[in-house]
Amino acid sequence: MQLIIFGASGATGRLLTQQALEAGHRVTAFVRNPASLQIDHPLLTKLAGDALDESAVQVAVKGHDAVLSTLGAPANKTGTIRSQGTLNIVKAMQHAGIRRLVVQTSLGYGDSKATLRRTPFVFRNIIVPFLLKKGFADHALQETHVRNSGLDWVIVRPGNLTNGPLTENYRHGFAADDNKIHVKVSRADVAHFMLQQIKSHAYLRQTPGISY
C-alpha cells in the first residue's frame, strides 16, 4: 500500500515508518525537518511540511491509500498540533477521497478514564489533572475531529509509552476498567498494532486501547 505517516520523526513515528517499510509498503514521511528522520530506504519519500499548514497537508495526502498519524508534543506543553493537525488531515482526506485513517492518542480520558485507576497515585491525582491537563484536552478534541470525520477511522490508545522492544505480545480492545492491564506498552508494539489497522476491520470506528 501507499501510506503517508504524519509525525514520522517522533519516537513512535520512526518505528512505525521503519516497520511499514519492512512490510513492503511505500511510505511518505511527512515531517517538519526531513533530516531528523534518519531512515533511508528505496520505498521511502521524505516530505517536508507542517501539519498545521492546511494547504501543505492537502497536497501531501493525495495519491495515498491510507493515512497514519502519531502527531504529538510533550503532554505538558500548550499547542494544538494534535487537534488542529488532525483536523487538517481529516479535511485533506475528505477532499482527496481517502478513507482509512489510523490515529494514535492515549489511554486515560473520555471513556478510557477508568484506566487511570491502575496508575500510581501521584500520576493520576497530580500529574494528569495538573501537568497533563492541556495535553489531554488537545487529545480529546483530536478524537472529536476523527469521530466526526465520516472516514474509516481507528483511534489507537496506548498506555504509558516505553522504549522497550517489539514483542507482538500485547493486549488490545480491553475494557477501561480491566484490572489486569499494566497501562504501559512499548512504542514498537504500538507501531505494530497501528500498522495492522490499515486493512483490518476489527476496530473500524472504534478506540481500542493497547497495553501489556
DRENSE-916275 format. One record per residue (C-alpha): x, y, z; residue number from 1. Coordinates in steps of 0.001 Angstrom, whole numbers, padded with zeros to 6 digits. Each point is the difference from the previous one (the first is absolute). Layout:
N
((X, Y, Z), NUM)
...
This chain:
212
((000000, 000000, 000000), 1)
((000937, 003638, -000402), 2)
((000055, 001470, 003515), 3)
((000596, 003476, 001359), 4)
((001117, 000382, 003600), 5)
((-000366, 003267, 001901), 6)
((002341, 000380, 002954), 7)
((002437, -002422, -001641), 8)
((003052, 001498, 001716), 9)
((-001414, -000463, 003503), 10)
((000946, -002904, 002256), 11)
((-002973, -002148, -001012), 12)
((-000192, 001388, -003523), 13)
((003537, -001109, -000839), 14)
((-000780, -003550, 001054), 15)
((-003270, 000054, -001932), 16)
((001839, 001227, -003094), 17)
((002671, -002683, 000322), 18)
((-002505, -002803, 000521), 19)
((-002139, 001149, -002926), 20)
((003034, -000021, -002282), 21)
((001061, -003440, 001232), 22)
((-003515, -001225, -000823), 23)
((000458, 001155, -003594), 24)
((-002207, 003094, 000030), 25)
((000895, 003174, -001836), 26)
((000214, 002722, 002618), 27)
((-000154, 003783, -000095), 28)
((001360, 001440, 003238), 29)
((-001490, 003450, 000583), 30)
((002395, 001821, 002347), 31)
((001002, 003568, 000753), 32)
((003683, -000847, -000373), 33)
((000772, -002976, -002281), 34)
((003575, -000133, 001314), 35)
((-001364, -000947, 003414), 36)
((-001281, -003295, -001415), 37)
((003157, -002032, -000316), 38)
((-001491, -002785, -002062), 39)
((000903, -000647, -003629), 40)
((-001874, -002525, -002084), 41)
((-000918, -000320, -003697), 42)
((-003711, -000068, 000930), 43)
((000227, 003138, 002171), 44)
((-000772, 003581, -001050), 45)
((000723, 002751, 002509), 46)
((-002289, 002990, -000377), 47)
((000667, 003227, 001875), 48)
((-003059, 001728, 001413), 49)
((-001915, 001144, 003042), 50)
((-003211, -001775, 000994), 51)
((-001380, 003387, 001065), 52)
((000259, 001169, -003625), 53)
((-003356, -001079, -001455), 54)
((000986, 000507, -003628), 55)
((003244, -001964, 000398), 56)
((-001873, -002903, 001575), 57)
((-002601, 000036, -002771), 58)
((002704, -000329, -002654), 59)
((001892, -002654, 001954), 60)
((-002795, -002542, 000448), 61)
((-000938, -000279, -003667), 62)
((000674, -003381, -001560), 63)
((000247, -001988, 003230), 64)
((-002032, -003037, 001024), 65)
((000018, 000637, 003755), 66)
((001128, 002622, 002489), 67)
((001624, -000619, 003384), 68)
((000694, 002649, 002609), 69)
((002184, 000032, 003096), 70)
((-000106, 003787, 000283), 71)
((000829, 001199, 003458), 72)
((002011, 002178, 002311), 73)
((001026, -000218, 003637), 74)
((-003323, -000442, 001797), 75)
((000687, 002900, 002371), 76)
((000518, 002474, -002855), 77)
((-002608, 002354, -001389), 78)
((-000890, -000109, -003672), 79)
((-002428, -001607, -002404), 80)
((002193, -002259, -002115), 81)
((-002146, -003024, 000864), 82)
((-003425, 001557, -000526), 83)
((000635, 002522, -002768), 84)
((002497, -002206, -001793), 85)
((-002491, -002862, 000044), 86)
((-002819, 002253, -001188), 87)
((002174, 001028, -002949), 88)
((000669, -003657, -000777), 89)
((-003702, -000843, 000167), 90)
((-000931, 002839, -002353), 91)
((002735, -000996, -002451), 92)
((-001134, -003620, 000000), 93)
((-003618, 000990, -000575), 94)
((001066, 002185, -002914), 95)
((002191, -002731, -001524), 96)
((-002470, -002831, 000577), 97)
((002338, -001996, 002245), 98)
((-001867, -002115, 002550), 99)
((002330, -001771, 002463), 100)
((001412, 002026, 002900), 101)
((001909, -001440, 002964), 102)
((000790, 002438, 002817), 103)
((001967, -000448, 003209), 104)
((-001364, 001782, 003086), 105)
((000234, -001294, 003580), 106)
((-001753, -001916, 002731), 107)
((-001288, 001912, 003004), 108)
((-002795, 002348, -000991), 109)
((-003530, -000113, -001407), 110)
((-001405, -003504, 000189), 111)
((003459, -001386, 000840), 112)
((000449, 002119, 003127), 113)
((-000494, -003026, 002229), 114)
((003439, -001275, -001054), 115)
((001563, 002713, 002158), 116)
((-000998, -002031, 003053), 117)
((002763, -002418, -000987), 118)
((002676, 002736, 000105), 119)
((001950, 001309, 003019), 120)
((-001761, 002443, 002338), 121)
((002283, 002930, -000887), 122)
((-000521, -000531, -003728), 123)
((-003794, -000148, 000059), 124)
((-000593, 002641, 002688), 125)
((002738, 002548, -000655), 126)
((001720, -000500, -003350), 127)
((-003123, -000631, -002102), 128)
((-002341, 002701, 001384), 129)
((002696, 002663, 000249), 130)
((003028, -000631, -002209), 131)
((-001702, -001919, -002812), 132)
((-003339, 001804, -000003), 133)
((000568, 002045, -003175), 134)
((001530, -002889, -001915), 135)
((-002910, -002273, 000894), 136)
((-002477, 002708, -001046), 137)
((001669, 000256, -003407), 138)
((-000148, -003795, -000355), 139)
((-003724, 000090, 000821), 140)
((-000667, 002620, -002691), 141)
((002144, -002001, -002406), 142)
((-002174, -003061, 000553), 143)
((-003143, 002084, -000537), 144)
((001236, 001086, -003420), 145)
((000712, -003618, -000937), 146)
((-003355, -001283, 001267), 147)
((-001869, 002677, -001967), 148)
((001990, -000551, -003199), 149)
((-002169, -002619, -001681), 150)
((003223, -001827, -000943), 151)
((000924, -003629, 000646), 152)
((001980, 000779, 003132), 153)
((001662, -001821, 002854), 154)
((001195, 001879, 003083), 155)
((002778, -001912, 001752), 156)
((000373, 000780, 003716), 157)
((003255, -001266, 001521), 158)
((000900, -000078, 003662), 159)
((003151, 001768, 001211), 160)
((002574, -000326, -002755), 161)
((003341, -001691, 000539), 162)
((003072, -000558, -002159), 163)
((-000250, -003753, 000415), 164)
((000364, -002486, -002853), 165)
((-002547, -001220, -002511), 166)
((-001669, -003007, 001633), 167)
((-003227, -000358, -002010), 168)
((-001331, -001294, 003324), 169)
((-002354, 002663, 001305), 170)
((-003651, 000404, 000910), 171)
((-002461, 002103, -001961), 172)
((-003688, 000789, -000015), 173)
((-000350, -000541, 003759), 174)
((-002591, 001685, 002216), 175)
((001083, 003242, 001638), 176)
((-000476, -001492, 003460), 177)
((001997, -003160, -000748), 178)
((002163, -000455, 003098), 179)
((002463, -002319, -001745), 180)
((001646, 002577, -002258), 181)
((003255, 001693, 000976), 182)
((-000767, 003307, -001809), 183)
((003319, -000052, -001823), 184)
((001173, -001216, -003385), 185)
((003046, 000417, -002232), 186)
((-000085, 002428, -002885), 187)
((001108, -002839, -002256), 188)
((-003093, -002026, 000893), 189)
((-002246, 003042, -000478), 190)
((001470, 000445, -003478), 191)
((-000612, -003683, -000711), 192)
((-003638, 000227, 001066), 193)
((-000610, 003195, -001960), 194)
((001361, -001573, -003153), 195)
((-002446, -002896, 000326), 196)
((-002892, 002485, -000068), 197)
((000569, 001249, -003546), 198)
((-001868, -003026, -001365), 199)
((-001792, -001570, 002945), 200)
((-003671, 000683, 000718), 201)
((000166, -001393, 003542), 202)
((000105, 003453, 001602), 203)
((-001556, 002107, -002741), 204)
((-001334, 003238, 001554), 205)
((001098, -001164, 003438), 206)
((002550, 001118, 002598), 207)
((001942, -003116, 001038), 208)
((002405, 000300, 002870), 209)
((003359, -001743, -000207), 210)
((002038, -001004, 003023), 211)
((001797, -002877, 001684), 212)
